[in-house]
Amino acid sequence: RSVMMNSGGALICFCLTNMCVIVGRYQPHVTHDSYTAAEKHSIVTVLILWALCLASSACFNFLGLTAAGITTGTVFLLAAIALLAFTQSNFAEVKKPSAFRCPLVPWLPGVGMYVNSALMVSLPMMTWIRVSVCTVLGLLCYVAYGLRYSNITLGKKSRLEWVREGEDTEGEEDDEDMMSYHDSYNDTDKLVGNEFR
């Protein structure tokens, strides 16, 4: 049972990783005041893509090689492919230098999502009930404690306090430090959610 639960959790993590690659690479064309909206649009898009992958895999798995299974599974699969094409053609690619960039985005992550979704629907229902219970408990712990006291949150709070303290001081040196700090958060950083709030 524990092995099946680990498999279900690992498959969810693999799907989320592929989704994050797409979200981090492609963002809708938005104005400078709508970065949060852009992130939401990207997240909603990949969630719809994941739902289409799960639906297609479920049709092929549960309906088998019947006419209904092949037809519905193919329809959902084509819808997922169309959504990937729409993402590539209508969303802006974030150009941010990094040590490694996943190739063939969004197609390679899309294939990864579909393969992992197919493996997910093949697991027994009891496995997903156990995984769901553990996931809800983990989310409750994260919202109650981890969200407020994570290193990322504490780091953003300390940087924000430093900025506010700098605004109260006078002097050209402090002003230059403040300008360089604000300049370090460019448009690309805001697109991928690295800005402080």
Secondary structure, 3 states (H helix, E strand, C coil): CHHHHHHHHHHHHHHHHHHHHHHHHEEECCCCCCHHHHHHHHHHHHHHHHHHHHHHHHHHHHCCCCHHHHHHHHHHHHHHHHHHHHHHHHEEECCCCCCCCCCCCCHHHHHHHHHHHHHHHCCCHHHHHHHHHHHHHHHHHHHHHHHHHCHHHHHHHHHHHHHHHHHHCCCHHHHHHHHHHHHCCCHHHHHCCCCCC
